Amino acid sequence: MRWLLYITSGVSIMGLAFWAYSQNYQTQSALREAQSLQVEIGELREELAVLRAEWAYLNRPDRLRELADLNFDRLGLLPLTPDQFAQVDLVGFPSDLGFPRVGVDLAAILEDGE
């Protein structure tokens, strides 16, 4: 009867050792994957920073003004002036789109909708 207990104990110890080693390998694999993802995230953040810098460089007002002047014949772009702006309640929206009509208090509509 003792030999059965010894064999059962030995088999269960080997099974637990196999399980522990497999968990160890799975953990190491997950750590390697997480590290590679962190490296990829760092590279993508660097690329995003470069793209943002390029965008800021290309959107310089003096550069855009020069481009607008060069292409004025084709595009007809003019600089914005303060008299081109108006208040939202002065804009006439079509009534069939569900927007408020001219002169309607927008704050009252927003309070009713909440």
Number of C-alpha atoms within 10 A of each C-alpha: 5 7 8 9 10 11 11 12 12 12 12 12 12 12 12 12 12 12 12 12 12 12 12 12 12 12 12 12 12 12 12 12 12 12 12 12 12 12 12 12 12 12 12 12 12 12 12 12 12 12 12 12 12 11 11 11 11 12 12 10 11 10 12 12 15 11 12 17 14 11 12 12 9 8 10 9 13 10 6 8 7 6 6 6 8 9 6 11 14 11 12 12 14 11 10 7 7 8 12 17 15 15 11 12 11 14 9 9 11 9 8 7 7 5
